[in-house]
Amino acid sequence: MTSQTDTQGSVTTVYKVSGMSCGHCEGAVSGEISQLPGVSSVQAVASSGEVTVVSAAPLDEEAVRAAVDEAGFELAGTA
């Protein structure tokens, strides 16, 4: 169920987040996740509920869950 790929020393993981419905939602989720240590890129897409995160190493899912919760949404897992 985890979607992770290593690319040139980085890890890309796609998470499913429920409740996003607009650009503001995308920004809130991206802003919180981007503050996690090692994260270099976050792209949230409200229409699909997917958040693609590029990081230096695999992230702790509980840390991602806490960041998504802080933004007011729910982490449904990885895509």
PDB file of N, CA, C and O in Angstrom:
ATOM      1  N   MET A   1       0.809  -1.187   0.000  1.00  0.00           N
ATOM      2  CA  MET A   1       0.000   0.000   0.000  1.00  0.00           C
ATOM      3  C   MET A   1       0.858   1.259   0.000  1.00  0.00           C
ATOM      4  O   MET A   1       0.356   2.340  -0.311  1.00  0.00           O
ATOM      5  N   THR A   2       2.124   1.147   0.337  1.00  0.00           N
ATOM      6  CA  THR A   2       3.025   2.289   0.337  1.00  0.00           C
ATOM      7  C   THR A   2       3.552   2.515  -1.068  1.00  0.00           C
ATOM      8  O   THR A   2       3.939   1.576  -1.764  1.00  0.00           O
ATOM      9  N   SER A   3       3.560   3.762  -1.468  1.00  0.00           N
ATOM     10  CA  SER A   3       4.066   4.123  -2.780  1.00  0.00           C
ATOM     11  C   SER A   3       5.315   4.961  -2.587  1.00  0.00           C
ATOM     12  O   SER A   3       5.245   6.188  -2.522  1.00  0.00           O
ATOM     13  N   GLN A   4       6.455   4.299  -2.498  1.00  0.00           N
ATOM     14  CA  GLN A   4       7.709   5.014  -2.296  1.00  0.00           C
ATOM     15  C   GLN A   4       8.694   4.627  -3.390  1.00  0.00           C
ATOM     16  O   GLN A   4       8.814   3.459  -3.759  1.00  0.00           O
ATOM     17  N   THR A   5       9.387   5.623  -3.894  1.00  0.00           N
ATOM     18  CA  THR A   5      10.436   5.363  -4.865  1.00  0.00           C
ATOM     19  C   THR A   5      11.658   6.179  -4.490  1.00  0.00           C
ATOM     20  O   THR A   5      11.544   7.347  -4.117  1.00  0.00           O
ATOM     21  N   ASP A   6      12.815   5.568  -4.588  1.00  0.00           N
ATOM     22  CA  ASP A   6      14.057   6.278  -4.333  1.00  0.00           C
ATOM     23  C   ASP A   6      14.559   6.860  -5.642  1.00  0.00           C
ATOM     24  O   ASP A   6      14.705   6.143  -6.632  1.00  0.00           O
ATOM     25  N   THR A   7      14.823   8.162  -5.646  1.00  0.00           N
ATOM     26  CA  THR A   7      15.325   8.823  -6.836  1.00  0.00           C
ATOM     27  C   THR A   7      16.452   9.752  -6.440  1.00  0.00           C
ATOM     28  O   THR A   7      16.220  10.748  -5.754  1.00  0.00           O
ATOM     29  N   GLN A   8      17.659   9.447  -6.856  1.00  0.00           N
ATOM     30  CA  GLN A   8      18.820  10.286  -6.620  1.00  0.00           C
ATOM     31  C   GLN A   8      18.902  10.735  -5.158  1.00  0.00           C
ATOM     32  O   GLN A   8      19.041  11.927  -4.882  1.00  0.00           O
ATOM     33  N   GLY A   9      18.818   9.795  -4.235  1.00  0.00           N
ATOM     34  CA  GLY A   9      18.969  10.120  -2.834  1.00  0.00           C
ATOM     35  C   GLY A   9      17.738  10.709  -2.175  1.00  0.00           C
ATOM     36  O   GLY A   9      17.818  11.214  -1.055  1.00  0.00           O
ATOM     37  N   SER A  10      16.592  10.653  -2.858  1.00  0.00           N
ATOM     38  CA  SER A  10      15.371  11.150  -2.245  1.00  0.00           C
ATOM     39  C   SER A  10      14.288  10.081  -2.336  1.00  0.00           C
ATOM     40  O   SER A  10      14.379   9.146  -3.132  1.00  0.00           O
ATOM     41  N   VAL A  11      13.264  10.241  -1.505  1.00  0.00           N
ATOM     42  CA  VAL A  11      12.158   9.295  -1.460  1.00  0.00           C
ATOM     43  C   VAL A  11      10.875  10.046  -1.794  1.00  0.00           C
ATOM     44  O   VAL A  11      10.600  11.103  -1.226  1.00  0.00           O
ATOM     45  N   THR A  12      10.088   9.492  -2.724  1.00  0.00           N
ATOM     46  CA  THR A  12       8.802  10.078  -3.075  1.00  0.00           C
ATOM     47  C   THR A  12       7.705   9.173  -2.552  1.00  0.00           C
ATOM     48  O   THR A  12       7.678   7.981  -2.858  1.00  0.00           O
ATOM     49  N   THR A  13       6.794   9.737  -1.759  1.00  0.00           N
ATOM     50  CA  THR A  13       5.688   8.984  -1.183  1.00  0.00           C
ATOM     51  C   THR A  13       4.392   9.708  -1.498  1.00  0.00           C
ATOM     52  O   THR A  13       4.309  10.930  -1.380  1.00  0.00           O
ATOM     53  N   VAL A  14       3.379   8.946  -1.901  1.00  0.00           N
ATOM     54  CA  VAL A  14       2.065   9.521  -2.184  1.00  0.00           C
ATOM     55  C   VAL A  14       1.118   9.111  -1.064  1.00  0.00           C
ATOM     56  O   VAL A  14       0.904   7.926  -0.810  1.00  0.00           O
ATOM     57  N   TYR A  15       0.555  10.119  -0.398  1.00  0.00           N
ATOM     58  CA  TYR A  15      -0.391   9.903   0.692  1.00  0.00           C
ATOM     59  C   TYR A  15      -1.799  10.247   0.233  1.00  0.00           C
ATOM     60  O   TYR A  15      -1.983  11.088  -0.648  1.00  0.00           O
ATOM     61  N   LYS A  16      -2.783   9.602   0.825  1.00  0.00           N
ATOM     62  CA  LYS A  16      -4.188   9.937   0.586  1.00  0.00           C
ATOM     63  C   LYS A  16      -4.680  10.752   1.772  1.00  0.00           C
ATOM     64  O   LYS A  16      -4.538  10.338   2.923  1.00  0.00           O
ATOM     65  N   VAL A  17      -5.256  11.911   1.485  1.00  0.00           N
ATOM     66  CA  VAL A  17      -5.778  12.796   2.522  1.00  0.00           C
ATOM     67  C   VAL A  17      -7.246  13.059   2.221  1.00  0.00           C
ATOM     68  O   VAL A  17      -7.595  13.458   1.110  1.00  0.00           O
ATOM     69  N   SER A  18      -8.104  12.835   3.210  1.00  0.00           N
ATOM     70  CA  SER A  18      -9.528  13.067   2.990  1.00  0.00           C
ATOM     71  C   SER A  18      -9.924  14.446   3.492  1.00  0.00           C
ATOM     72  O   SER A  18      -9.391  14.940   4.486  1.00  0.00           O
ATOM     73  N   GLY A  19     -10.870  15.060   2.786  1.00  0.00           N
ATOM     74  CA  GLY A  19     -11.431  16.331   3.195  1.00  0.00           C
ATOM     75  C   GLY A  19     -10.956  17.542   2.414  1.00  0.00           C
ATOM     76  O   GLY A  19     -11.532  18.620   2.558  1.00  0.00           O
ATOM     77  N   MET A  20      -9.924  17.402   1.592  1.00  0.00           N
ATOM     78  CA  MET A  20      -9.455  18.553   0.811  1.00  0.00           C
ATOM     79  C   MET A  20     -10.445  18.825  -0.321  1.00  0.00           C
ATOM     80  O   MET A  20     -10.881  17.903  -1.010  1.00  0.00           O
ATOM     81  N   SER A  21     -10.798  20.108  -0.505  1.00  0.00           N
ATOM     82  CA  SER A  21     -11.764  20.421  -1.559  1.00  0.00           C
ATOM     83  C   SER A  21     -11.382  21.628  -2.404  1.00  0.00           C
ATOM     84  O   SER A  21     -12.070  21.941  -3.375  1.00  0.00           O
ATOM     85  N   CYS A  22     -10.278  22.324  -2.045  1.00  0.00           N
ATOM     86  CA  CYS A  22      -9.940  23.535  -2.792  1.00  0.00           C
ATOM     87  C   CYS A  22      -8.444  23.841  -2.670  1.00  0.00           C
ATOM     88  O   CYS A  22      -7.696  23.130  -1.998  1.00  0.00           O
ATOM     89  N   GLY A  23      -8.041  24.905  -3.332  1.00  0.00           N
ATOM     90  CA  GLY A  23      -6.641  25.323  -3.293  1.00  0.00           C
ATOM     91  C   GLY A  23      -6.183  25.716  -1.902  1.00  0.00           C
ATOM     92  O   GLY A  23      -5.030  25.485  -1.539  1.00  0.00           O
ATOM     93  N   HIS A  24      -7.074  26.305  -1.124  1.00  0.00           N
ATOM     94  CA  HIS A  24      -6.719  26.667   0.249  1.00  0.00           C
ATOM     95  C   HIS A  24      -6.400  25.416   1.058  1.00  0.00           C
ATOM     96  O   HIS A  24      -5.452  25.398   1.843  1.00  0.00           O
ATOM     97  N   CYS A  25      -7.202  24.367   0.859  1.00  0.00           N
ATOM     98  CA  CYS A  25      -6.967  23.083   1.531  1.00  0.00           C
ATOM     99  C   CYS A  25      -5.595  22.526   1.142  1.00  0.00           C
ATOM    100  O   CYS A  25      -4.824  22.078   1.992  1.00  0.00           O
ATOM    101  N   GLU A  26      -5.313  22.566  -0.155  1.00  0.00           N
ATOM    102  CA  GLU A  26      -4.024  22.077  -0.643  1.00  0.00           C
ATOM    103  C   GLU A  26      -2.877  22.831   0.024  1.00  0.00           C
ATOM    104  O   GLU A  26      -1.887  22.226   0.438  1.00  0.00           O
ATOM    105  N   GLY A  27      -3.013  24.146   0.126  1.00  0.00           N
ATOM    106  CA  GLY A  27      -1.978  24.974   0.724  1.00  0.00           C
ATOM    107  C   GLY A  27      -1.781  24.673   2.204  1.00  0.00           C
ATOM    108  O   GLY A  27      -0.654  24.638   2.697  1.00  0.00           O
ATOM    109  N   ALA A  28      -2.893  24.457   2.907  1.00  0.00           N
ATOM    110  CA  ALA A  28      -2.809  24.162   4.341  1.00  0.00           C
ATOM    111  C   ALA A  28      -2.066  22.855   4.582  1.00  0.00           C
ATOM    112  O   ALA A  28      -1.180  22.782   5.433  1.00  0.00           O
ATOM    113  N   VAL A  29      -2.432  21.825   3.826  1.00  0.00           N
ATOM    114  CA  VAL A  29      -1.790  20.515   3.982  1.00  0.00           C
ATOM    115  C   VAL A  29      -0.322  20.589   3.566  1.00  0.00           C
ATOM    116  O   VAL A  29       0.555  20.086   4.269  1.00  0.00           O
ATOM    117  N   SER A  30      -0.064  21.212   2.430  1.00  0.00           N
ATOM    118  CA  SER A  30       1.320  21.336   1.947  1.00  0.00           C
ATOM    119  C   SER A  30       2.182  22.099   2.938  1.00  0.00           C
ATOM    120  O   SER A  30       3.326  21.720   3.191  1.00  0.00           O
ATOM    121  N   GLY A  31       1.637  23.174   3.501  1.00  0.00           N
ATOM    122  CA  GLY A  31       2.384  23.991   4.445  1.00  0.00           C
ATOM    123  C   GLY A  31       2.792  23.226   5.690  1.00  0.00           C
ATOM    124  O   GLY A  31       3.924  23.349   6.158  1.00  0.00           O
ATOM    125  N   GLU A  32       1.870  22.438   6.224  1.00  0.00           N
ATOM    126  CA  GLU A  32       2.183  21.670   7.437  1.00  0.00           C
ATOM    127  C   GLU A  32       3.191  20.557   7.152  1.00  0.00           C
ATOM    128  O   GLU A  32       4.147  20.381   7.907  1.00  0.00           O
ATOM    129  N   ILE A  33       2.985  19.804   6.065  1.00  0.00           N
ATOM    130  CA  ILE A  33       3.905  18.701   5.758  1.00  0.00           C
ATOM    131  C   ILE A  33       5.289  19.226   5.401  1.00  0.00           C
ATOM    132  O   ILE A  33       6.293  18.599   5.738  1.00  0.00           O
ATOM    133  N   SER A  34       5.356  20.367   4.724  1.00  0.00           N
ATOM    134  CA  SER A  34       6.654  20.895   4.303  1.00  0.00           C
ATOM    135  C   SER A  34       7.534  21.284   5.491  1.00  0.00           C
ATOM    136  O   SER A  34       8.744  21.443   5.334  1.00  0.00           O
ATOM    137  N   GLN A  35       6.942  21.440   6.679  1.00  0.00           N
ATOM    138  CA  GLN A  35       7.721  21.780   7.871  1.00  0.00           C
ATOM    139  C   GLN A  35       8.400  20.563   8.504  1.00  0.00           C
ATOM    140  O   GLN A  35       9.237  20.715   9.393  1.00  0.00           O
ATOM    141  N   LEU A  36       8.046  19.366   8.055  1.00  0.00           N
ATOM    142  CA  LEU A  36       8.669  18.161   8.608  1.00  0.00           C
ATOM    143  C   LEU A  36      10.136  18.092   8.170  1.00  0.00           C
ATOM    144  O   LEU A  36      10.456  18.438   7.033  1.00  0.00           O
ATOM    145  N   PRO A  37      11.021  17.650   9.056  1.00  0.00           N
ATOM    146  CA  PRO A  37      12.445  17.556   8.715  1.00  0.00           C
ATOM    147  C   PRO A  37      12.688  16.634   7.515  1.00  0.00           C
ATOM    148  O   PRO A  37      12.147  15.531   7.448  1.00  0.00           O
ATOM    149  N   GLY A  38      13.506  17.100   6.577  1.00  0.00           N
ATOM    150  CA  GLY A  38      13.882  16.288   5.426  1.00  0.00           C
ATOM    151  C   GLY A  38      12.988  16.440   4.218  1.00  0.00           C
ATOM    152  O   GLY A  38      13.323  15.939   3.145  1.00  0.00           O
ATOM    153  N   VAL A  39      11.849  17.122   4.361  1.00  0.00           N
ATOM    154  CA  VAL A  39      10.922  17.283   3.235  1.00  0.00           C
ATOM    155  C   VAL A  39      11.446  18.366   2.299  1.00  0.00           C
ATOM    156  O   VAL A  39      11.755  19.478   2.728  1.00  0.00           O
ATOM    157  N   SER A  40      11.545  18.023   1.003  1.00  0.00           N
ATOM    158  CA  SER A  40      12.036  18.997   0.030  1.00  0.00           C
ATOM    159  C   SER A  40      10.941  19.480  -0.909  1.00  0.00           C
ATOM    160  O   SER A  40      11.088  20.530  -1.535  1.00  0.00           O
ATOM    161  N   SER A  41       9.833  18.727  -1.021  1.00  0.00           N
ATOM    162  CA  SER A  41       8.766  19.106  -1.941  1.00  0.00           C
ATOM    163  C   SER A  41       7.453  18.460  -1.506  1.00  0.00           C
ATOM    164  O   SER A  41       7.420  17.304  -1.086  1.00  0.00           O
ATOM    165  N   VAL A  42       6.365  19.238  -1.618  1.00  0.00           N
ATOM    166  CA  VAL A  42       5.030  18.721  -1.319  1.00  0.00           C
ATOM    167  C   VAL A  42       4.088  19.229  -2.395  1.00  0.00           C
ATOM    168  O   VAL A  42       4.066  20.421  -2.702  1.00  0.00           O
ATOM    169  N   GLN A  43       3.310  18.316  -2.966  1.00  0.00           N
ATOM    170  CA  GLN A  43       2.290  18.718  -3.938  1.00  0.00           C
ATOM    171  C   GLN A  43       0.977  18.052  -3.556  1.00  0.00           C
ATOM    172  O   GLN A  43       0.845  16.830  -3.627  1.00  0.00           O
ATOM    173  N   ALA A  44      -0.001  18.871  -3.148  1.00  0.00           N
ATOM    174  CA  ALA A  44      -1.314  18.364  -2.773  1.00  0.00           C
ATOM    175  C   ALA A  44      -2.297  18.638  -3.902  1.00  0.00           C
ATOM    176  O   ALA A  44      -2.283  19.715  -4.497  1.00  0.00           O
ATOM    177  N   VAL A  45      -3.155  17.654  -4.198  1.00  0.00           N
ATOM    178  CA  VAL A  45      -4.168  17.792  -5.244  1.00  0.00           C
ATOM    179  C   VAL A  45      -5.520  17.460  -4.619  1.00  0.00           C
ATOM    180  O   VAL A  45      -5.807  16.304  -4.310  1.00  0.00           O
ATOM    181  N   ALA A  46      -6.345  18.490  -4.437  1.00  0.00           N
ATOM    182  CA  ALA A  46      -7.633  18.314  -3.768  1.00  0.00           C
ATOM    183  C   ALA A  46      -8.554  17.364  -4.524  1.00  0.00           C
ATOM    184  O   ALA A  46      -9.252  16.559  -3.907  1.00  0.00           O
ATOM    185  N   SER A  47      -8.565  17.448  -5.847  1.00  0.00           N
ATOM    186  CA  SER A  47      -9.502  16.641  -6.636  1.00  0.00           C
ATOM    187  C   SER A  47      -9.282  15.143  -6.480  1.00  0.00           C
ATOM    188  O   SER A  47     -10.235  14.366  -6.538  1.00  0.00           O
ATOM    189  N   SER A  48      -8.032  14.733  -6.283  1.00  0.00           N
ATOM    190  CA  SER A  48      -7.735  13.311  -6.126  1.00  0.00           C
ATOM    191  C   SER A  48      -7.516  12.925  -4.663  1.00  0.00           C
ATOM    192  O   SER A  48      -7.558  11.746  -4.313  1.00  0.00           O
ATOM    193  N   GLY A  49      -7.283  13.930  -3.810  1.00  0.00           N
ATOM    194  CA  GLY A  49      -6.988  13.661  -2.414  1.00  0.00           C
ATOM    195  C   GLY A  49      -5.575  13.140  -2.207  1.00  0.00           C
ATOM    196  O   GLY A  49      -5.253  12.605  -1.146  1.00  0.00           O
ATOM    197  N   GLU A  50      -4.736  13.297  -3.218  1.00  0.00           N
ATOM    198  CA  GLU A  50      -3.368  12.784  -3.121  1.00  0.00           C
ATOM    199  C   GLU A  50      -2.388  13.902  -2.784  1.00  0.00           C
ATOM    200  O   GLU A  50      -2.492  15.023  -3.282  1.00  0.00           O
ATOM    201  N   VAL A  51      -1.439  13.561  -1.927  1.00  0.00           N
ATOM    202  CA  VAL A  51      -0.370  14.479  -1.558  1.00  0.00           C
ATOM    203  C   VAL A  51       0.949  13.763  -1.833  1.00  0.00           C
ATOM    204  O   VAL A  51       1.249  12.740  -1.216  1.00  0.00           O
ATOM    205  N   THR A  52       1.732  14.306  -2.762  1.00  0.00           N
ATOM    206  CA  THR A  52       3.013  13.718  -3.122  1.00  0.00           C
ATOM    207  C   THR A  52       4.110  14.453  -2.364  1.00  0.00           C
ATOM    208  O   THR A  52       4.242  15.673  -2.456  1.00  0.00           O
ATOM    209  N   VAL A  53       4.894  13.683  -1.613  1.00  0.00           N
ATOM    210  CA  VAL A  53       5.938  14.265  -0.769  1.00  0.00           C
ATOM    211  C   VAL A  53       7.292  13.702  -1.189  1.00  0.00           C
ATOM    212  O   VAL A  53       7.463  12.488  -1.298  1.00  0.00           O
ATOM    213  N   VAL A  54       8.241  14.586  -1.422  1.00  0.00           N
ATOM    214  CA  VAL A  54       9.619  14.187  -1.713  1.00  0.00           C
ATOM    215  C   VAL A  54      10.437  14.548  -0.479  1.00  0.00           C
ATOM    216  O   VAL A  54      10.412  15.686  -0.010  1.00  0.00           O
ATOM    217  N   SER A  55      11.164  13.558   0.039  1.00  0.00           N
ATOM    218  CA  SER A  55      11.956  13.767   1.252  1.00  0.00           C
ATOM    219  C   SER A  55      13.304  13.070   1.132  1.00  0.00           C
ATOM    220  O   SER A  55      13.512  12.214   0.272  1.00  0.00           O
ATOM    221  N   ALA A  56      14.212  13.462   2.019  1.00  0.00           N
ATOM    222  CA  ALA A  56      15.560  12.896   1.999  1.00  0.00           C
ATOM    223  C   ALA A  56      15.560  11.425   2.404  1.00  0.00           C
ATOM    224  O   ALA A  56      16.410  10.653   1.961  1.00  0.00           O
ATOM    225  N   ALA A  57      14.601  11.042   3.252  1.00  0.00           N
ATOM    226  CA  ALA A  57      14.478   9.672   3.745  1.00  0.00           C
ATOM    227  C   ALA A  57      13.000   9.402   3.981  1.00  0.00           C
ATOM    228  O   ALA A  57      12.207  10.342   4.047  1.00  0.00           O
ATOM    229  N   PRO A  58      12.614   8.132   4.111  1.00  0.00           N
ATOM    230  CA  PRO A  58      11.198   7.847   4.392  1.00  0.00           C
ATOM    231  C   PRO A  58      10.741   8.575   5.658  1.00  0.00           C
ATOM    232  O   PRO A  58      11.460   8.624   6.656  1.00  0.00           O
ATOM    233  N   LEU A  59       9.542   9.135   5.599  1.00  0.00           N
ATOM    234  CA  LEU A  59       8.999   9.876   6.735  1.00  0.00           C
ATOM    235  C   LEU A  59       8.251   8.952   7.684  1.00  0.00           C
ATOM    236  O   LEU A  59       7.701   7.931   7.272  1.00  0.00           O
ATOM    237  N   ASP A  60       8.237   9.318   8.944  1.00  0.00           N
ATOM    238  CA  ASP A  60       7.442   8.613   9.933  1.00  0.00           C
ATOM    239  C   ASP A  60       5.975   8.930   9.657  1.00  0.00           C
ATOM    240  O   ASP A  60       5.580  10.096   9.663  1.00  0.00           O
ATOM    241  N   GLU A  61       5.170   7.901   9.416  1.00  0.00           N
ATOM    242  CA  GLU A  61       3.770   8.127   9.050  1.00  0.00           C
ATOM    243  C   GLU A  61       3.006   8.864  10.147  1.00  0.00           C
ATOM    244  O   GLU A  61       2.089   9.630   9.851  1.00  0.00           O
ATOM    245  N   GLU A  62       3.368   8.644  11.397  1.00  0.00           N
ATOM    246  CA  GLU A  62       2.680   9.349  12.489  1.00  0.00           C
ATOM    247  C   GLU A  62       2.993  10.844  12.456  1.00  0.00           C
ATOM    248  O   GLU A  62       2.140  11.657  12.813  1.00  0.00           O
ATOM    249  N   ALA A  63       4.188  11.213  12.038  1.00  0.00           N
ATOM    250  CA  ALA A  63       4.541  12.626  11.913  1.00  0.00           C
ATOM    251  C   ALA A  63       3.737  13.268  10.784  1.00  0.00           C
ATOM    252  O   ALA A  63       3.262  14.396  10.910  1.00  0.00           O
ATOM    253  N   VAL A  64       3.592  12.534   9.681  1.00  0.00           N
ATOM    254  CA  VAL A  64       2.786  13.033   8.562  1.00  0.00           C
ATOM    255  C   VAL A  64       1.329  13.145   8.995  1.00  0.00           C
ATOM    256  O   VAL A  64       0.661  14.131   8.684  1.00  0.00           O
ATOM    257  N   ARG A  65       0.837  12.139   9.712  1.00  0.00           N
ATOM    258  CA  ARG A  65      -0.544  12.153  10.207  1.00  0.00           C
ATOM    259  C   ARG A  65      -0.778  13.374  11.101  1.00  0.00           C
ATOM    260  O   ARG A  65      -1.808  14.038  10.985  1.00  0.00           O
ATOM    261  N   ALA A  66       0.167  13.669  11.984  1.00  0.00           N
ATOM    262  CA  ALA A  66       0.050  14.819  12.890  1.00  0.00           C
ATOM    263  C   ALA A  66       0.035  16.130  12.105  1.00  0.00           C
ATOM    264  O   ALA A  66      -0.722  17.041  12.439  1.00  0.00           O
ATOM    265  N   ALA A  67       0.858  16.233  11.072  1.00  0.00           N
ATOM    266  CA  ALA A  67       0.907  17.448  10.251  1.00  0.00           C
ATOM    267  C   ALA A  67      -0.417  17.644   9.504  1.00  0.00           C
ATOM    268  O   ALA A  67      -0.942  18.755   9.441  1.00  0.00           O
ATOM    269  N   VAL A  68      -0.945  16.563   8.945  1.00  0.00           N
ATOM    270  CA  VAL A  68      -2.217  16.633   8.214  1.00  0.00           C
ATOM    271  C   VAL A  68      -3.343  16.989   9.182  1.00  0.00           C
ATOM    272  O   VAL A  68      -4.230  17.777   8.851  1.00  0.00           O
ATOM    273  N   ASP A  69      -3.302  16.408  10.371  1.00  0.00           N
ATOM    274  CA  ASP A  69      -4.300  16.708  11.403  1.00  0.00           C
ATOM    275  C   ASP A  69      -4.233  18.179  11.802  1.00  0.00           C
ATOM    276  O   ASP A  69      -5.267  18.820  11.987  1.00  0.00           O
ATOM    277  N   GLU A  70      -3.037  18.707  11.934  1.00  0.00           N
ATOM    278  CA  GLU A  70      -2.840  20.113  12.286  1.00  0.00           C
ATOM    279  C   GLU A  70      -3.461  21.030  11.228  1.00  0.00           C
ATOM    280  O   GLU A  70      -3.956  22.111  11.546  1.00  0.00           O
ATOM    281  N   ALA A  71      -3.428  20.586   9.968  1.00  0.00           N
ATOM    282  CA  ALA A  71      -4.020  21.366   8.877  1.00  0.00           C
ATOM    283  C   ALA A  71      -5.544  21.232   8.849  1.00  0.00           C
ATOM    284  O   ALA A  71      -6.222  21.956   8.120  1.00  0.00           O
ATOM    285  N   GLY A  72      -6.080  20.300   9.649  1.00  0.00           N
ATOM    286  CA  GLY A  72      -7.529  20.136   9.730  1.00  0.00           C
ATOM    287  C   GLY A  72      -8.092  19.045   8.837  1.00  0.00           C
ATOM    288  O   GLY A  72      -9.284  19.037   8.529  1.00  0.00           O
ATOM    289  N   PHE A  73      -7.236  18.128   8.424  1.00  0.00           N
ATOM    290  CA  PHE A  73      -7.672  17.052   7.542  1.00  0.00           C
ATOM    291  C   PHE A  73      -7.269  15.702   8.106  1.00  0.00           C
ATOM    292  O   PHE A  73      -6.651  15.628   9.169  1.00  0.00           O
ATOM    293  N   GLU A  74      -7.617  14.631   7.395  1.00  0.00           N
ATOM    294  CA  GLU A  74      -7.333  13.289   7.900  1.00  0.00           C
ATOM    295  C   GLU A  74      -6.490  12.505   6.913  1.00  0.00           C
ATOM    296  O   GLU A  74      -6.820  12.406   5.731  1.00  0.00           O
ATOM    297  N   LEU A  75      -5.393  11.948   7.415  1.00  0.00           N
ATOM    298  CA  LEU A  75      -4.553  11.079   6.596  1.00  0.00           C
ATOM    299  C   LEU A  75      -5.219   9.728   6.476  1.00  0.00           C
ATOM    300  O   LEU A  75      -5.464   9.056   7.478  1.00  0.00           O
ATOM    301  N   ALA A  76      -5.516   9.325   5.241  1.00  0.00           N
ATOM    302  CA  ALA A  76      -6.192   8.056   5.006  1.00  0.00           C
ATOM    303  C   ALA A  76      -5.187   6.941   4.727  1.00  0.00           C
ATOM    304  O   ALA A  76      -5.581   5.783   4.593  1.00  0.00           O
ATOM    305  N   GLY A  77      -3.905   7.266   4.639  1.00  0.00           N
ATOM    306  CA  GLY A  77      -2.885   6.263   4.371  1.00  0.00           C
ATOM    307  C   GLY A  77      -2.057   6.656   3.159  1.00  0.00           C
ATOM    308  O   GLY A  77      -2.045   7.816   2.746  1.00  0.00           O
ATOM    309  N   THR A  78      -1.372   5.681   2.600  1.00  0.00           N
ATOM    310  CA  THR A  78      -0.579   5.940   1.401  1.00  0.00           C
ATOM    311  C   THR A  78      -1.319   5.396   0.200  1.00  0.00           C
ATOM    312  O   THR A  78      -2.084   4.436   0.297  1.00  0.00           O
ATOM    313  N   ALA A  79      -1.076   6.028  -0.931  1.00  0.00           N
ATOM    314  CA  ALA A  79      -1.763   5.643  -2.163  1.00  0.00           C
ATOM    315  C   ALA A  79      -1.117   4.429  -2.785  1.00  0.00           C
ATOM    316  O   ALA A  79      -1.563   3.961  -3.833  1.00  0.00           O
TER     317      ALA A  79
END
